[in-house]
Structures are given as C-alpha cells and as structure tokens.
Amino acid sequence: MTLHGGNGGEPFDDGTGGSVRPRLSAIIVRYGWRLDFIQCQYDDGTFTQGHGGEGGQEQVFQLLPDEHIVSISGRSADEVDGIQFTTNTGRQSPYFGGSGGNAFVDPAPQGMRLYSFRGRSAARVDALAPHWV
C-alpha cells in the first residue's frame, strides 16, 4: 500500500475491521487548498476517528446501498492536496482539495473495496493510503 503525501503529522491506522465488517456508507472530508480532514462512516452508524483539523469546507460523499469505492485518486506532495473517489458503478465524487502536488491513482485489487485509511495527520491530512478488503 503506497502512502500518498509527506512525513508530517502523527501516524494513524483505522484497520480493516476484523471478521465482521460493516459496510462503508460515507466519507466525510474537509478541504480547501489541501485535504484538511477525513473520516469514514459505516452502515451500522459507527465512524472511524477523524483525521486532520477543522479547517476548510465540509462535504460528505454518500454511497448508495449497492455501491462501494474501488479507486481513489488525487494529488499529493508534502501533504495530501486533494482526493477523489470512484465507485463500482463508475460514479465519481467531486474532487476535494487543491491542484498542487503530483497526481496519483490507487485502484483496489481485483474483488476488493475500500474499508478505511491509514496515514499521517495533524492540522491537515499529511499522508493517506487505503485499506482494501
């Protein structure tokens, strides 16, 4: 799993949920020129811990009952500049963030889907990688 971004902030790892995994139902982000915050919500009403700070505009990318995320793409350098999600139906989230850094695309391995993230964060999301399950 490639970590996209830099070395700032403190490490975090939301894990892969164990043997019983609720379905990822939404991703909450805050963004401006960078990705300021990210958090996962599941269909059982639980959330991962939020990572990053309180800056930027909040948006929620809500998944439909038959959808799951099969690719993340974005831009990163010393931090995660922006991120976009693609589902198994081909639907894409808006692009959340700015235009700095270098482009990346991180598709799920065949038959897998996004469950959560690991990375580094402080006042912003400094680095991010998907947990595919």
C-alpha positions in Angstrom: 0.0 0.0 0.0 1.6 3.2 -1.1 1.3 6.1 1.3 0.5 9.3 -0.7 1.8 12.5 0.9 4.6 13.5 3.2 6.1 12.7 6.6 4.5 15.4 8.8 1.9 14.7 11.5 1.3 11.7 13.6 0.6 8.2 12.2 -2.9 6.7 12.3 -4.3 3.4 11.1 -8.1 2.7 11.1 -7.6 -1.0 10.4 -9.6 -3.5 8.4 -12.4 -4.2 10.9 -11.8 -7.9 11.7 -14.1 -10.7 10.8 -17.4 -8.7 10.9 -17.1 -5.6 8.8 -19.9 -3.0 8.5 -20.3 -1.6 5.0 -18.6 1.8 4.3 -21.6 4.1 3.7 -20.0 7.6 3.5 -16.7 9.5 3.6 -16.6 12.9 5.4 -14.0 15.4 4.2 -13.0 18.9 5.0 -10.9 20.7 2.3 -9.7 24.0 0.9 -6.3 24.2 -0.9 -5.5 20.8 0.8 -7.3 17.9 2.3 -7.8 19.1 5.9 -9.8 16.2 7.4 -11.1 12.7 6.5 -13.4 10.2 8.3 -15.3 7.1 7.4 -18.9 6.3 8.3 -20.4 2.8 8.2 -23.9 1.5 7.7 -24.2 0.4 11.4 -23.8 4.1 12.5 -20.2 3.8 13.6 -17.4 6.2 12.5 -13.6 6.0 12.4 -11.8 8.6 14.3 -11.5 11.8 12.3 -8.0 12.6 11.0 -6.8 16.2 10.4 -8.1 19.6 11.5 -11.2 21.7 11.5 -10.3 24.0 8.5 -11.9 24.0 5.1 -15.4 23.2 3.8 -17.1 20.0 4.9 -18.6 17.6 2.4 -20.0 14.1 2.6 -19.7 11.6 -0.2 -22.6 9.3 0.5 -22.6 5.8 -1.0 -25.7 4.2 -2.4 -26.7 0.8 -0.9 -25.2 -1.1 -3.8 -22.0 1.0 -4.1 -18.5 0.6 -2.8 -15.3 2.5 -3.6 -12.9 0.8 -5.9 -10.4 3.6 -6.6 -9.0 6.7 -5.0 -7.1 9.3 -6.9 -5.8 12.7 -6.1 -2.7 14.9 -5.7 0.0 14.9 -3.0 3.4 16.2 -2.2 4.3 17.1 1.4 0.6 16.8 2.3 -2.5 15.3 0.6 -3.5 18.2 -1.7 -6.8 16.6 -2.9 -8.7 13.4 -3.3 -11.5 11.9 -5.4 -13.3 8.5 -5.1 -14.7 6.2 -7.8 -17.3 3.6 -7.1 -18.0 0.2 -8.6 -20.9 1.8 -10.6 -18.5 4.3 -12.2 -19.8 7.3 -10.1 -17.2 9.7 -9.0 -17.2 12.0 -6.0 -16.4 15.7 -6.5 -12.6 16.4 -6.3 -12.0 17.6 -2.8 -8.9 19.8 -2.5 -6.4 21.8 -4.4 -4.2 21.4 -7.5 -0.7 21.2 -6.0 1.5 18.2 -5.8 1.7 15.2 -8.1 -1.2 13.1 -9.4 -1.8 9.6 -8.0 -4.3 6.8 -8.7 -4.7 3.9 -6.3 -7.2 1.2 -7.6 -8.4 -1.6 -5.5 -7.0 -5.1 -6.1 -9.5 -7.2 -8.1 -12.6 -8.1 -6.0 -11.7 -5.7 -3.2 -13.2 -2.4 -1.9 -12.3 0.5 0.3 -12.8 -0.1 4.1 -10.7 2.6 5.8 -7.4 4.5 5.7 -4.0 4.7 7.3 -1.7 7.7 7.1 -0.4 10.7 8.9 -2.2 13.8 10.1 -2.0 16.9 12.4 -3.8 20.1 11.4 -4.3 18.5 7.9 -4.1 15.1 6.3 -0.3 14.8 5.7 -0.4 11.3 4.1 -3.0 8.7 3.2 -3.3 5.1 2.0 -6.4 3.0 1.5 -7.2 -0.2 3.4 -8.8 -2.5 0.8 -10.8 -5.5 2.0 
